[in-house]
Amino acid sequence: MKNFLITGGAGFIGSNFVVSLLNKYLDYHVVVYDKLTYAGNLENLLQVTDNPRYTFVKGDICDATLVSETVQKHQIDTIVNFAAETHVDRSIMDADAFMNTNVQGTYVLLETARKLGLERFHQISTDEVYGDVPEGIASLESDPVAPRSPYAASKASGDLMTLAFYTTYQLPVTITRGANNIGPYQYPEKVVPLFATNAIDNIPLPVYGDGRQKRDYQYVLDHCRAVDRVLHQGKIGEIYNIGTGHEMENMTMVRIILDTLGKPESLIRHVEDRPGHDRRYSLNVEKIQDLGWEPKHSLAQAIELTAQWYRDNEWWWRKIKEGDFQTYYEAQYGDRLRAAQ
Ligand SMILES: NC(=O)c1ccc[n+]([C@@H]2O[C@H](COP(=O)([O-])OP(=O)(O)OC[C@H]3O[C@@H](n4cnc5c(N)ncnc54)[C@H](O)[C@@H]3O)[C@@H](O)[C@H]2O)c1
């Protein structure tokens, strides 16, 4: 395991993972393979642009020819698949791209890994595949998937195909299912950076419904360390949940952001909820802890660090929020915010 194809490596988690991998393993080579959708951004990778062990290839994971050529040209032995359409609200507006990338694209990567006899295929998945989790229960890796949004259904499909390639072809696969990640370089449509950047600009924070949905917000670099741990010590054919094992109501998250940025609660607007919004996710994380991994940040610390990063890095997010983002924001929140006045 030395030559990595990191798909989606120009996105939020992928780019954090690429930088940590290159910094930690001085004999590893990384090819970032990314379509550069609205969520991909080469500015996330500025720290490694000049690293001779880093290469960027612009491409779609659904393009079987280019994936295969890239894997052969760079003697890739390991694929880590971060590439995905990732925003639940966009999947509710139109799920086409989610089906293409998250289902067909995952299949293309698996088939390439199988045909070329790669050492490892690792699928990055999400706690959302377990669906809404009742109070008192924490999802185990052995639980059935019960996705409820088009995004979650497409990710669950990717997981099932990955497991099928292990069972049917003995492809050496592993899967990690992460809780919500937050931290540097997250596209500001996601709730924590959306609220932090709105608060910085003194504009309302549109909170879905009563805001009492429960989530585990983990710091992205903790998640990256856990993926690294599974790649190096995980058991082939296995799934590992990754999260802090703690949860908090969204209203608590909102208040931490406002406190960190010194902004008033009068910015909070309760707006019409997302359809089919899962009330609660909760992961049992004992299996990854048994590999010796622990998160280094609590939920509150992760939220504070994230809000501070957005306060200190307007150069990164302001131009994003001023571009096509405005069209998305109006479609998703315009009517909701006007109704909440
Ligand atoms: N963000 C979270 O909280 C979270 C939690 C658990 C799991 N995940 C999973 O982690 C992975 C990364 O999430 P993220 O938040 O960094 O996403 P992101 O939206 O920030 O980045 C996704 C990246 O994938 C690229 N991409 C999209 N379609 C592609 C295609 N067809 N071919 C090649 N590249 C393509 C984009 O250009 C972008 O760089 C995803 O698989 C997601 O499902 C995310």
Ligand as a Chemical Component Dictionary entry (heavy atoms), coordinates in Angstrom:
data_LIG
# 
_chem_comp.id                   LIG 
_chem_comp.type                 NON-POLYMER 
_chem_comp.pdbx_formal_charge   0 
_chem_comp.three_letter_code    LIG 
# 
loop_
_chem_comp_atom.comp_id 
_chem_comp_atom.atom_id 
_chem_comp_atom.alt_atom_id 
_chem_comp_atom.type_symbol 
_chem_comp_atom.charge 
_chem_comp_atom.model_Cartn_x 
_chem_comp_atom.model_Cartn_y 
_chem_comp_atom.model_Cartn_z 
_chem_comp_atom.pdbx_ordinal 
LIG N1  N1  N 0  -19.278 15.553 5.045   1  
LIG C1  C1  C 0  -19.718 14.663 5.923   2  
LIG O1  O1  O 0  -20.163 15.034 7.003   3  
LIG C2  C2  C 0  -19.646 13.186 5.613   4  
LIG C3  C3  C 0  -19.939 12.275 6.633   5  
LIG C4  C4  C 0  -19.824 10.913 6.372   6  
LIG C5  C5  C 0  -19.433 10.480 5.121   7  
LIG N2  N2  N 1  -19.173 11.377 4.144   8  
LIG C6  C6  C 0  -18.726 10.856 2.830   9  
LIG O2  O2  O 0  -17.390 11.300 2.674   10 
LIG C7  C7  C 0  -17.108 11.501 1.293   11 
LIG C8  C8  C 0  -16.569 12.904 1.089   12 
LIG O3  O3  O 0  -17.531 13.852 1.574   13 
LIG P1  P1  P 0  -17.231 15.408 1.532   14 
LIG O4  O4  O 0  -18.089 16.035 2.556   15 
LIG O5  O5  O -1 -15.765 15.619 1.556   16 
LIG O6  O6  O 0  -17.813 15.757 0.092   17 
LIG P2  P2  P 0  -17.617 17.028 -0.827  18 
LIG O7  O7  O 0  -18.957 17.251 -1.452  19 
LIG O8  O8  O 0  -16.941 18.134 -0.122  20 
LIG O9  O9  O 0  -16.587 16.516 -1.944  21 
LIG C9  C9  C 0  -16.916 15.555 -2.903  22 
LIG C10 C10 C 0  -15.807 15.533 -3.938  23 
LIG O10 O10 O 0  -16.120 14.527 -4.902  24 
LIG C11 C11 C 0  -15.904 15.059 -6.200  25 
LIG N3  N3  N 0  -16.801 14.350 -7.134  26 
LIG C12 C12 C 0  -18.162 14.388 -7.156  27 
LIG N4  N4  N 0  -18.614 13.619 -8.165  28 
LIG C13 C13 C 0  -17.531 13.070 -8.761  29 
LIG C14 C14 C 0  -17.362 12.181 -9.852  30 
LIG N5  N5  N 0  -18.401 11.703 -10.526 31 
LIG N6  N6  N 0  -16.106 11.814 -10.193 32 
LIG C15 C15 C 0  -15.029 12.304 -9.512  33 
LIG N7  N7  N 0  -15.133 13.162 -8.483  34 
LIG C16 C16 C 0  -16.377 13.534 -8.114  35 
LIG C17 C17 C 0  -16.242 16.541 -6.075  36 
LIG O11 O11 O 0  -15.672 17.312 -7.112  37 
LIG C18 C18 C 0  -15.660 16.856 -4.707  38 
LIG O12 O12 O 0  -14.305 17.207 -4.794  39 
LIG C19 C19 C 0  -18.406 11.226 0.550   40 
LIG O13 O13 O 0  -18.366 9.921  0.057   41 
LIG C20 C20 C 0  -19.482 11.359 1.627   42 
LIG O14 O14 O 0  -20.592 10.561 1.323   43 
LIG C21 C21 C 0  -19.275 12.723 4.346   44 
# 
loop_
_chem_comp_bond.comp_id 
_chem_comp_bond.atom_id_1 
_chem_comp_bond.atom_id_2 
_chem_comp_bond.value_order 
_chem_comp_bond.pdbx_ordinal 
LIG N1  C1  SING 1  
LIG C1  O1  DOUB 2  
LIG C1  C2  SING 3  
LIG C2  C3  SING 4  
LIG C2  C21 DOUB 5  
LIG C3  C4  DOUB 6  
LIG C4  C5  SING 7  
LIG C5  N2  DOUB 8  
LIG N2  C6  SING 9  
LIG N2  C21 SING 10 
LIG C6  O2  SING 11 
LIG C6  C20 SING 12 
LIG O2  C7  SING 13 
LIG C7  C8  SING 14 
LIG C7  C19 SING 15 
LIG C8  O3  SING 16 
LIG O3  P1  SING 17 
LIG P1  O4  DOUB 18 
LIG P1  O5  SING 19 
LIG P1  O6  SING 20 
LIG O6  P2  SING 21 
LIG P2  O7  DOUB 22 
LIG P2  O8  SING 23 
LIG P2  O9  SING 24 
LIG O9  C9  SING 25 
LIG C9  C10 SING 26 
LIG C10 O10 SING 27 
LIG C10 C18 SING 28 
LIG O10 C11 SING 29 
LIG C11 N3  SING 30 
LIG C11 C17 SING 31 
LIG N3  C12 SING 32 
LIG N3  C16 SING 33 
LIG C12 N4  DOUB 34 
LIG N4  C13 SING 35 
LIG C13 C14 SING 36 
LIG C13 C16 DOUB 37 
LIG C14 N5  SING 38 
LIG C14 N6  DOUB 39 
LIG N6  C15 SING 40 
LIG C15 N7  DOUB 41 
LIG N7  C16 SING 42 
LIG C17 O11 SING 43 
LIG C17 C18 SING 44 
LIG C18 O12 SING 45 
LIG C19 O13 SING 46 
LIG C19 C20 SING 47 
LIG C20 O14 SING 48 
# 
